[in-house]
Amino acid sequence: MGRWLTIENKRELIDKSAAEPGMTHSELARWSK
């Protein structure tokens, strides 16, 4: 299973998702590692 994300990590992920709306969940997951 994956690791838990900190609040800061979650915010970064949300910001990245907003900046790159074409990214899939899988791509975002790879980016977050």
PyMOL commands that place a pseudoatom at each C-alpha (Angstrom):
pseudoatom trace, name=CA, resn=MET, resi=1, chain=A, elem=C, hetatm=0, pos=[0.000, 0.000, 0.000]
pseudoatom trace, name=CA, resn=GLY, resi=2, chain=A, elem=C, hetatm=0, pos=[0.994, 3.611, -0.410]
pseudoatom trace, name=CA, resn=ARG, resi=3, chain=A, elem=C, hetatm=0, pos=[2.334, 5.887, 2.233]
pseudoatom trace, name=CA, resn=TRP, resi=4, chain=A, elem=C, hetatm=0, pos=[0.258, 8.425, 4.134]
pseudoatom trace, name=CA, resn=LEU, resi=5, chain=A, elem=C, hetatm=0, pos=[0.489, 11.999, 2.914]
pseudoatom trace, name=CA, resn=THR, resi=6, chain=A, elem=C, hetatm=0, pos=[1.063, 14.940, 5.221]
pseudoatom trace, name=CA, resn=ILE, resi=7, chain=A, elem=C, hetatm=0, pos=[-1.243, 17.944, 5.020]
pseudoatom trace, name=CA, resn=GLU, resi=8, chain=A, elem=C, hetatm=0, pos=[1.537, 19.799, 3.184]
pseudoatom trace, name=CA, resn=ASN, resi=9, chain=A, elem=C, hetatm=0, pos=[1.868, 16.952, 0.666]
pseudoatom trace, name=CA, resn=LYS, resi=10, chain=A, elem=C, hetatm=0, pos=[-1.890, 16.958, 0.096]
pseudoatom trace, name=CA, resn=ARG, resi=11, chain=A, elem=C, hetatm=0, pos=[-1.890, 20.708, -0.532]
pseudoatom trace, name=CA, resn=GLU, resi=12, chain=A, elem=C, hetatm=0, pos=[0.977, 20.342, -3.022]
pseudoatom trace, name=CA, resn=LEU, resi=13, chain=A, elem=C, hetatm=0, pos=[-0.920, 17.554, -4.778]
pseudoatom trace, name=CA, resn=ILE, resi=14, chain=A, elem=C, hetatm=0, pos=[-4.084, 19.680, -4.992]
pseudoatom trace, name=CA, resn=ASP, resi=15, chain=A, elem=C, hetatm=0, pos=[-2.065, 22.624, -6.360]
pseudoatom trace, name=CA, resn=LYS, resi=16, chain=A, elem=C, hetatm=0, pos=[-0.381, 20.372, -8.938]
pseudoatom trace, name=CA, resn=SER, resi=17, chain=A, elem=C, hetatm=0, pos=[-3.749, 18.938, -9.959]
pseudoatom trace, name=CA, resn=ALA, resi=18, chain=A, elem=C, hetatm=0, pos=[-5.146, 22.455, -10.439]
pseudoatom trace, name=CA, resn=ALA, resi=19, chain=A, elem=C, hetatm=0, pos=[-2.081, 23.570, -12.412]
pseudoatom trace, name=CA, resn=GLU, resi=20, chain=A, elem=C, hetatm=0, pos=[-2.112, 20.440, -14.619]
pseudoatom trace, name=CA, resn=PRO, resi=21, chain=A, elem=C, hetatm=0, pos=[-5.816, 19.578, -15.151]
pseudoatom trace, name=CA, resn=GLY, resi=22, chain=A, elem=C, hetatm=0, pos=[-4.963, 17.010, -17.838]
pseudoatom trace, name=CA, resn=MET, resi=23, chain=A, elem=C, hetatm=0, pos=[-2.993, 14.767, -15.468]
pseudoatom trace, name=CA, resn=THR, resi=24, chain=A, elem=C, hetatm=0, pos=[-4.636, 11.468, -14.551]
pseudoatom trace, name=CA, resn=HIS, resi=25, chain=A, elem=C, hetatm=0, pos=[-4.814, 10.140, -10.996]
pseudoatom trace, name=CA, resn=SER, resi=26, chain=A, elem=C, hetatm=0, pos=[-2.063, 7.663, -11.856]
pseudoatom trace, name=CA, resn=GLU, resi=27, chain=A, elem=C, hetatm=0, pos=[0.202, 10.444, -13.133]
pseudoatom trace, name=CA, resn=LEU, resi=28, chain=A, elem=C, hetatm=0, pos=[-0.469, 12.529, -10.028]
pseudoatom trace, name=CA, resn=ALA, resi=29, chain=A, elem=C, hetatm=0, pos=[0.315, 9.524, -7.826]
pseudoatom trace, name=CA, resn=ARG, resi=30, chain=A, elem=C, hetatm=0, pos=[3.657, 9.027, -9.590]
pseudoatom trace, name=CA, resn=TRP, resi=31, chain=A, elem=C, hetatm=0, pos=[4.416, 12.746, -9.309]
pseudoatom trace, name=CA, resn=SER, resi=32, chain=A, elem=C, hetatm=0, pos=[3.686, 12.753, -5.568]
pseudoatom trace, name=CA, resn=LYS, resi=33, chain=A, elem=C, hetatm=0, pos=[6.315, 10.099, -4.795]
for i in range(1, 33): cmd.bond("trace and resi %d" % i, "trace and resi %d" % (i + 1))
show_as sticks, trace
zoom trace
